[in-house]
Amino acid sequence: MIAHSLFPYIVLAMILFSIGLLGVISRKNIFVIYMSIELMLNAINLLFVTLAHYHQSMASQVMAMFVIAIAAAEAAIFLSLIVVLYKRKKSLDSDSYKALSQKESL
């Protein structure tokens, strides 16, 4: 059985991940979707660090550092994509980007 002191952290990670998943599914603003994805990544990091503390192992903390590095690279790419999309359509509503693969007529 999981130690009593770890249970609140695992529940918190599950709640944060659920809130992030709900944000990705239900929101239409691209920036809010991005922030929800970041919330989900932070929930996974919390779980990695909690389990690393429980098992007295550095492997999960190393994985958490990799997730942080990937999140930093993802942030740079995603935020630049948001800027380009906003300049093109003057909106961050995800419904206005349904035909991104097709060329628009000028």
CORJOPE-V627673 format. One record per backbone hydrogen bond with DSSP energy under -0.5 kcal/mol. CO is the residue of the C=O (numbers start at 0). NH is the residue of the N-H. E is the energy in kcal/mol with one decimal. If there is no record, write none. Layout:
BEGIN
CO/NH/E, CO/NH/E
END
This chain:
BEGIN
2/5/-1.1, 2/6/-1.1, 3/7/-0.5, 5/9/-2.1, 6/10/-2.5, 7/11/-2.3, 8/12/-2.4, 9/13/-2.2, 10/14/-2.4, 11/15/-2.7, 12/16/-2.4, 13/17/-2.2, 14/18/-2.4, 15/19/-2.3, 16/20/-2.6, 17/21/-2.5, 18/22/-2.0, 19/23/-2.1, 20/24/-2.2, 21/25/-2.6, 22/26/-1.7, 27/93/-3.2, 28/32/-2.0, 29/33/-2.2, 30/34/-2.3, 31/35/-2.0, 32/36/-2.0, 33/37/-2.1, 34/38/-1.9, 35/39/-2.0, 36/40/-2.2, 37/41/-2.2, 38/42/-1.8, 39/43/-1.9, 40/44/-2.1, 41/45/-2.3, 42/46/-1.9, 43/47/-2.6, 44/48/-2.6, 45/49/-2.2, 46/50/-2.4, 47/51/-2.2, 48/52/-2.1, 49/53/-1.9, 50/54/-2.4, 51/55/-0.8, 51/56/-1.8, 57/61/-2.2, 58/62/-2.0, 59/63/-2.1, 60/64/-1.9, 61/65/-2.0, 62/66/-2.3, 63/67/-2.1, 64/68/-2.2, 65/69/-2.5, 66/70/-2.4, 67/71/-1.8, 68/72/-1.9, 69/73/-2.7, 70/74/-2.2, 71/75/-1.8, 72/76/-2.0, 73/77/-3.0, 74/78/-2.5, 75/79/-1.6, 76/80/-2.1, 77/81/-2.3, 78/82/-2.0, 79/83/-2.1, 80/84/-2.6, 81/85/-2.4, 82/86/-2.2, 83/87/-1.7, 84/88/-2.4, 85/89/-2.5, 91/29/-2.7, 92/95/-1.3, 93/96/-1.2, 94/97/-0.8, 96/99/-0.8, 98/101/-0.7
END
